[in-house]
């Protein structure tokens, strides 16, 4: 399935459900260059490097590669610097395509490198995780973590083309796979009852990674995000709805130590927190119950680990990109398909919800 991300300045396509072996041929339709620079991580390289190189070779591409260490803790400027050195050694030229081949960390780093090296190189993305396929590969947000803040250094830089092979998701371990489903639940809350109901009614086939179900939920998520991004590329207003669950979620992820808590697990907890905060603004408890139930059905956490420090969570939130005018803002689900953003809360209200959600 081909989905167009219709950003006025630079629209691009996301293809869902086609094999990795076809990537090289698809990519050749977007560039006349025959040399590419591929960025991946050690885990993905061990599983799929031969396959993607074969795909690129079939399309007559000459491929230079660099493999970084896997994990959120390596999403740093130091890693970016190492990649720059490798590109310099390989004598990468202007307009040489860069391919990000991996999960969200690899995609964010590869996009940032593409946006900055030689003042901008064409970027192609082949995401290999659920989170990357449905979220981080679409919309052009790139970046790295910096001094305790998640994605504080980065840029908006759109890819030329995104290639999502759902078969790659079968090699994800159970925890990584389930964590990615949190972003899909988030998109269903934004999209509305039909998508949400599909996730509820087809949980069994989704959890066993049935390819036909995966194509549906990946494509529907990409469409949801593409619709939002096309209307607000730079997050001036509407796009902030995509931060549902991320305000507290990011803070918990950082405070736990990168890697201890998966990004999607933080988002899952953050969505419940957003619902609970919404109740303080008069939003019915029904939405909290429905969101909690579906997250639990997919084996995702809905409470904050008991060893978390409330004050430290707040400190991380204060340096988050979603702070405006010194106030911490949240995205609130009013109902399925009705999500409101830019809602500020007092320190006391946030502390109350965090304390309520700590594991007993």
Helices and strands as residue ranges (DSSP letters): E 2-5, E 12-16, G 20-22, H 23-28, E 35-41, H 42-58, E 62-68, G 72-74, H 77-89, E 97-102, H 104-116, G 117-119, E 123-127, H 130-131, I 132-136, E 141-146, E 149-156, E 161-164, G 166-171, H 174-191, H 193-201, H 203-207, H 211-231, G 238-243, H 246-255, H 263-279, H 285-297, H 310-318, E 323-324, E 327-335, E 338-344, H 347-357
